Amino acid sequence: MRTFSPQNLNLDGKSILITGGTGSFGKHFVATILKNYKPARVMIYSRDELKQYEMSQDFSSEKYPCMRYFIGDVRDRDRLTLASRGADIIIHAAAMKQVPTAEYNPMECIRTNVDGAENVVRAAMDNGVEKVIALSTDKAANPINLYGASKLASDKIFIAGNNITGENGTRFAVVRYGNVVGSRGSVIPFFQKKIAEGADHLPITDDRMTRFWITLDQGVNFVLSSLEMMQGGEVFVPKIPSMTISDLAKVMAPNLPHKIIGIRPGEKLHEIMVTADDGRNTLELEDRYIIEPAFAFWSKNKTHYDGANPTSEDFAYSSNSNDEWLDENGLKGLLSDNGCEQAA
């Protein structure tokens, strides 16, 4: 299993702001950097008072003097600008992520995911932030639902931010990856709940459906390693395995039958992280793909990445045509690493 660990990243003495920092990613990210570095400040910016209180019990300012907690919404540019004063790095993890919620509340999704992205870019530029990494999703590539479309718009905003800041200004990059094992709202906790309740079957949308899978630990390390190598304007995509949803269900509950319920509105049969149209601007490294921006500000004479090679112009990276697949032992390893229990 790839670890994506950064090689020479140094966050000692840095001030880091994490939007949406009380989520699964944010908490794991904070635990990782507190374990491995000595940041000057780690600032959690989110709108949920209860989640901030609960997180502050694990990462208190008394035990970790660098910790700060700010109540605020990425929709609120003034508050975000205040919170990011003195920040060297921003990790933008705040988003409205549930597909059905976004479909039923489209303007709320746009205000958080699109307007919020613009606010992060402006706050970073106004405060001279050194680097910004925005978390994206495989649903932003060839989107068919509003969540994916809003994240694609967000990605474009961050990439274009490099054009606005100029050669020596804030650098912006995007990280795009697939389903996180054990994260809230994913199919694994859903199956676990069904199994714990004594269900007599597991509902499967489609036997053919495939998804990319990554662990929280891998996701955090991928962000950190991308932060280390970013020049500004890239979309970083990890090489991670695929698995069919039906095979996942078989591993989690080998004795339960499946019931096909059909694909839900806004859902894809397969996910894609590098589209064929992006293939001509994509570089391949041993552990990731790097989609370079097709804009004038991106100089092809820049110092690129050791060992990187261009992909073919018709290259695409899709969950159904992936070269790497999870087998039973591989999935059990991922579940174990993330503290997810399986059915007997």
Helices and strands as residue ranges (DSSP letters): E 15-19, H 24-36, E 41-46, H 49-58, E 67-71, H 77-83, E 89-92, H 99-104, H 106-110, I 111-115, H 116-126, E 131-135, G 138-140, H 146-165, E 171-175, E 179-180, H 187-196, E 202-204, E 210-214, H 216-229, E 235-238, E 242-244, H 245-252, E 258-260, E 272-274, G 276-281, E 282-284, E 288-291, E 309-310, E 317-318, H 328-337
